């Protein structure tokens, strides 16, 4: 087998790849998937989401179902949050951590029904998370406090059969209502952030969640691969009168950065800590009585003041000049290195550079003046509160 053939065999494409080709998308590898980077101007795509609406293919994300009477208790053990407390129809942001407290992935968990939970990990980590959950189910089943309840839990990795389409922006609700079944209209209007319902959109059955990664109002639609293209086309057609355009990963990244949302592989990593990342509130050390994977290590990290009185903390940086700081650029204070940029670029919405960076605790207070080493030239930045951008409701 030639190298080219081997690469083609390893390349993963979503069910919507043909649609993106027809639209003239530029592709990039992301988590082993060939995904649209942009269709034309990434700046135009960014602005469309802020001003009107954007259509995204997120089908590279993972989908793992945990079902059965013990599913909630199992997820309490496997993840750092108290997932059993999620109400039916609601969602919760959480983390899956290793025994040493390192972050394996961040994810969203939806409680679709009383005994049905949908876990959505990131694209590059989907297989790892699915395998880790299976391993943790085995451990939970054999544990003294698992027992019979764990035996009533089933895991199913539905990633390969599921597509995920997002409509994001201030016109997202109007677009959805124009193609959704009339019986679902009121439920869609009343749907809160981090909540989901089963609905019919353009004649297609979907699980519809009011979630997103852009800082705007929006929806994410889970659908079987066989109906994904039909749904994509219907949403694209419905959005023509609402300023909707297809958007790629470039716009998705600039939008999430403005919204101060962490990206795994940048702000979050296996070597990182929830507390340093500002996600200590996600770790249910008080509300969960039982053990969970990584609990002892996370308790020790919190007791040591990690991210609060010791080590480094994730902060937002506003550029006071025109040049942007990029990932891995050093952050300086009086010429000494006190941190490192994880994500950074010019903000299309705000008109100045923004960055996320880990900096030493003593230099992390809002208002602190710092510098970024831009390839030998120091550029002024200031620590600011996150998010950089917050939509008007």
C-alpha positions in Angstrom: 0.0 0.0 0.0 1.4 3.4 -1.0 1.8 6.3 1.5 -1.0 8.2 -0.3 -3.3 5.2 0.0 -2.5 4.8 3.6 -3.2 8.4 4.3 -6.6 8.2 2.5 -7.5 5.1 4.5 -6.8 7.0 7.7 -8.6 10.1 6.7 -12.1 10.5 8.2 -14.8 12.4 6.5 -18.2 13.4 7.9 -21.5 12.6 6.1 -21.6 16.2 4.9 -18.2 16.1 3.2 -19.8 16.2 -0.2 -21.8 19.3 0.7 -18.7 21.1 1.8 -16.9 20.2 -1.5 -19.8 21.6 -3.5 -19.7 24.8 -1.5 -16.0 25.1 -2.3 -14.7 24.7 1.2 -11.0 24.7 2.1 -10.3 21.6 4.3 -8.0 21.0 7.2 -7.2 18.0 9.4 -8.7 18.3 12.8 -8.6 15.3 15.2 -8.0 13.0 12.2 -11.0 14.4 10.3 -11.0 16.4 7.1 -13.1 19.4 8.2 -14.0 22.7 6.4 -11.6 25.4 7.5 -13.5 28.1 5.7 -15.7 28.5 2.6 -14.6 31.9 1.5 -13.6 34.7 4.0 -13.2 33.5 7.6 -13.8 37.1 8.7 -17.1 37.2 6.8 -18.1 33.9 8.5 -17.2 35.2 11.9 -19.2 38.4 11.4 -22.2 36.4 10.0 -22.4 34.5 13.3 -22.2 37.7 15.4 -24.7 39.6 13.2 -27.0 37.0 11.7 -26.3 33.3 11.7 -23.8 30.6 10.7 -24.2 26.9 9.8 -21.5 24.5 11.1 -20.8 20.8 10.6 -19.7 19.4 14.0 -20.0 15.8 13.0 -16.4 15.0 14.0 -17.5 15.3 17.7 -18.2 12.1 19.6 -21.5 10.7 21.0 -21.5 8.1 23.7 -24.8 6.9 25.3 -24.9 5.7 28.9 -28.3 4.1 29.6 -30.0 2.2 32.3 -31.1 2.7 35.9 -27.5 3.1 37.1 -26.4 5.4 34.4 -26.5 8.6 36.5 -24.5 6.9 39.4 -22.0 5.6 36.9 -21.4 9.0 35.4 -20.9 10.5 38.9 -18.1 8.0 39.3 -16.6 8.4 35.8 -16.7 12.2 35.6 -15.9 15.0 38.0 -19.4 16.5 38.1 -22.6 15.3 39.7 -24.4 14.2 36.6 -27.1 12.3 38.4 -28.5 15.7 39.4 -29.2 16.8 35.9 -32.9 17.1 35.2 -34.4 15.4 32.2 -34.0 17.7 29.2 -31.1 19.6 30.6 -27.3 19.4 30.0 -24.2 20.0 32.1 -20.6 20.8 31.2 -18.1 18.4 32.8 -14.6 16.9 32.6 -13.2 13.5 32.5 -10.0 13.4 34.6 -7.3 10.8 35.1 -6.4 9.4 38.5 -3.7 12.1 38.9 -6.3 14.8 38.2 -5.1 15.6 34.7 -7.8 16.5 32.2 -8.5 13.8 29.6 -11.2 15.9 28.0 -14.0 18.4 28.6 -17.4 17.4 27.4 -21.2 18.0 27.6 -23.6 15.5 29.1 -27.3 15.7 28.2 -30.0 13.8 30.1 -32.3 12.9 27.3 -34.6 10.7 29.4 -34.7 9.5 33.0 -32.3 6.6 32.2 -30.6 8.0 29.0 -27.5 10.2 29.1 -25.7 11.4 26.0 -22.0 12.2 26.5 -20.4 14.4 23.9 -16.5 14.5 23.9 -14.3 16.4 21.6 -13.3 15.1 18.1 -9.7 14.2 18.8 -10.6 12.5 22.1 -13.8 10.7 21.2 -12.3 7.3 20.9 -10.2 7.8 24.1 -13.2 8.9 26.1 -15.3 6.0 24.8 -12.6 3.5 25.8 -12.1 5.2 29.2 -15.8 5.1 30.0 -15.9 1.4 29.2 -12.9 0.8 31.4 -14.5 2.8 34.2 -17.7 1.0 33.9 -15.9 -2.3 34.5 -14.2 -0.8 37.6 -17.5 0.6 38.8 -19.3 -2.7 38.4 -16.8 -4.5 40.4 -16.5 -1.9 43.2 -18.3 -2.4 46.5 -20.4 0.7 46.0 -21.2 -0.2 42.4 -22.7 -3.6 42.5 -26.1 -4.3 41.0 -26.7 -0.7 39.9 -23.7 -0.7 37.6 -24.9 -4.0 36.1 -27.9 -2.0 34.8 -25.7 0.4 32.8 -25.1 0.0 29.1 -22.6 2.1 27.0 -22.9 2.6 23.3 -20.6 4.6 21.2 -22.8 6.1 18.5 -20.1 8.5 17.1 -19.8 6.7 13.7 -23.5 6.9 13.0 -24.3 10.4 14.3 -24.0 13.8 12.6 -24.1 17.1 14.5 -25.1 20.3 12.8 -25.1 23.7 14.5 -27.0 26.9 13.8 -25.4 29.8 15.7 -26.2 33.5 15.8 -29.0 36.0 16.7 -31.2 34.7 13.9 -30.8 31.0 14.8 -34.2 30.7 16.5 -36.1 32.3 13.6 -34.4 29.9 11.2 -35.2 26.9 13.3 -38.8 27.9 13.6 -39.2 28.4 9.9 -38.5 24.7 9.3 -39.5 23.0 12.5 -42.8 21.2 13.0 -45.5 23.5 14.3 -46.0 21.2 17.2 -42.5 22.0 18.4 -42.5 25.7 18.0 -43.5 26.7 21.5 -41.0 24.2 23.0 -38.2 25.7 20.8 -39.1 29.2 21.9 -39.1 28.2 25.6 -35.9 26.1 25.3 -33.3 27.4 27.8 -29.6 27.4 27.4 -28.0 24.0 28.1 -31.3 22.2 27.5 -32.5 19.9 24.8 -35.7 18.3 23.3 -36.6 15.7 20.7 -38.0 17.6 17.7 -38.8 17.4 14.0 -36.8 19.9 11.8 -37.4 20.0 8.1 -39.2 16.6 8.4 -36.2 15.1 10.1 -36.2 13.7 13.7 -33.4 15.3 15.7 -32.3 15.8 19.3 -32.2 19.6 19.4 -30.0 21.3 22.1 -29.7 25.0 22.8 -25.9 24.9 23.2 -23.0 26.2 21.2 -19.3 27.2 21.2 -19.6 30.8 19.8 -20.9 33.0 22.5 -24.1 33.6 20.6 -27.6 32.1 20.9 -27.8 28.9 18.9 -28.7 25.3 18.5 -27.0 22.0 17.9 -28.9 19.2 16.1 -28.0 15.5 16.5 -29.2 13.5 13.6 -28.5 10.1 11.9 -25.9 10.2 9.2 -28.4 9.2 6.5 -30.5 12.3 7.1 -27.7 14.8 7.7 -27.4 16.1 4.1 -31.2 16.6 3.9 -31.2 18.6 7.2 -28.1 20.6 6.2 -29.7 21.7 2.9 -33.0 22.6 4.5 -31.3 24.7 7.1 -29.1 26.4 4.5 -32.2 27.2 2.3 -34.2 28.4 5.3 -31.4 30.7 6.4 -31.0 32.5 3.1 -33.4 35.2 4.2 -31.8 35.5 7.6 -28.2 36.2 6.6 -27.0 32.6 7.3 -23.9 31.3 5.7 -21.8 28.1 6.1 -18.9 28.5 8.5 -15.7 26.6 9.1 -13.3 25.8 11.9 -11.4 29.1 11.5 -14.5 31.2 12.4 -15.4 28.7 15.1 -12.0 29.2 16.7 -12.1 33.0 16.6 -15.7 33.0 17.9 -14.9 30.7 20.9 -11.8 32.7 21.8 -13.8 36.0 22.0 -16.3 34.1 24.2 -13.4 33.0 26.4 -14.2 29.3 25.9 -11.3 26.8 26.4 -10.2 24.5 23.7 -8.8 21.0 24.5 -5.2 20.9 23.3 -4.8 24.6 23.9 -6.2 25.7 27.3 -6.9 22.1 28.5 -4.6 19.2 28.5 -3.6 15.9 30.2 -1.0 17.8 32.1 -3.4 20.6 33.1 -5.6 21.1 36.1 -9.3 22.1 36.4 -8.4 24.6 39.1 -5.6 26.3 37.1 -8.1 26.5 34.1 -10.7 28.2 36.2 -12.9 25.2 36.1 -12.8 24.3 39.8 -16.6 24.9 40.0 -17.1 21.9 37.7 -15.4 19.6 40.1 -18.1 18.3 42.6 -15.9 17.8 45.7 -18.6 18.9 48.1 -21.8 17.8 46.4 -20.8 14.2 45.7 -20.4 11.9 48.7 -19.0 8.9 46.8 -15.6 8.4 45.2 -14.9 9.3 41.6 -11.9 8.9 39.3 -9.3 11.5 40.2 -11.0 12.6 43.4 -8.0 12.2 45.8 -5.6 14.0 43.4 -8.1 16.8 42.8 -8.6 17.3 46.5 -4.9 17.5 47.0 -4.5 20.0 44.2 -7.3 22.2 45.6 -5.8 22.0 49.1 -2.4 23.1 47.7 -4.0 26.2 46.3 -3.5 25.2 42.6 -4.9 28.0 40.4 -5.8 30.2 43.4 -2.7 30.8 45.6 -0.1 28.7 43.8 1.1 27.9 40.3 -0.4 29.5 37.3 -3.9 30.5 36.3 -5.7 30.9 33.0 -6.4 34.6 32.2 -7.7 36.8 29.4 -5.3 39.2 27.9 -6.2 42.4 25.9 -3.6 43.7 23.5 -2.7 47.3 24.0 -1.0 47.4 20.6 -1.9 46.1 17.2 0.1 42.8 17.1 -1.5 39.6 18.2 0.2 37.0 20.5 -0.1 33.5 19.3 -0.1 30.1 21.0 3.1 29.3 23.0 4.4 32.9 22.9 6.0 33.7 26.3 4.4 36.2 28.6 6.7 38.6 30.4 6.8 40.9 33.5 9.7 43.2 33.7 11.6 41.0 31.2 11.1 37.8 33.1 8.9 35.0 31.8 5.8 34.6 33.9 3.5 32.7 31.6 2.6 31.3 28.1 -0.1 32.0 25.6 -2.5 29.2 24.8 -4.7 30.9 22.2 -4.4 34.3 20.6 -5.4 36.4 17.5 -6.9 39.7 16.5 -10.6 40.0 17.6 -12.8 40.7 14.6 -15.6 41.9 16.8 -13.6 44.0 19.3 -10.9 45.4 17.0 -7.9 44.6 19.1 -5.8 41.5 19.9 -7.0 39.0 22.5 -5.4 36.0 24.0 -5.8 33.3 26.7 -2.7 32.5 28.7 -1.5 30.8 31.8 0.4 33.2 34.0 1.9 33.1 37.5 -0.7 33.7 40.2 1.0 36.9 41.4 0.6 38.5 38.0 -3.0 37.2 37.2 -5.1 40.0 38.7 -7.4 42.0 36.4 -5.6 45.2 35.4 -2.1 43.7 35.6 0.1 45.0 32.8 2.2 42.3 31.0 4.0 41.9 27.8 4.1 39.1 25.2 7.3 38.2 23.5 6.4 38.4 19.8 9.5 36.8 18.4 11.9 39.0 20.2 9.8 42.1 20.4 7.8 42.8 23.6 4.2 43.8 23.0 2.0 45.3 25.7 -1.0 43.4 27.1 -3.3 43.8 30.1 -5.1 41.1 32.1 -8.9 41.5 31.7 -12.0 39.7 32.9 -13.4 36.9 30.7 -15.2 36.6 28.4 -13.8 39.2 26.1 -17.2 39.3 24.3 -20.6 38.8 25.7 -23.7 39.0 23.6 -26.6 41.4 24.3 -29.7 39.5 25.4 
